[in-house]
């Protein structure tokens, strides 16, 4: 089996053992160290991520009448919260 040079082997071992470290508060706020080679999302800015999330939500859940049809589940509740946050952020800027 060939290894992918973009994947950090130590991080992959931690992932398989389910012992990945919890990101620090600075990392979650975008003030952490340089992006890890494992995550393509680390190099995206907040605006780019927000646009990508909004585009995916629209693709999967938008109805022809302009409403969003989220699932009736815990995941659907999270999607509604994120959708509301993104809408509020757009109206604030």
Secondary structure, 3 states (H helix, E strand, C coil): CCCCCCCCHHHHHHHHCCCCCCCCHHHHCCCCCCCCCCCHHHHCCHHHHHHHHHHHHHHHHECCCCCECCCCCHHHHHHHHHHHHHHHHHHHC
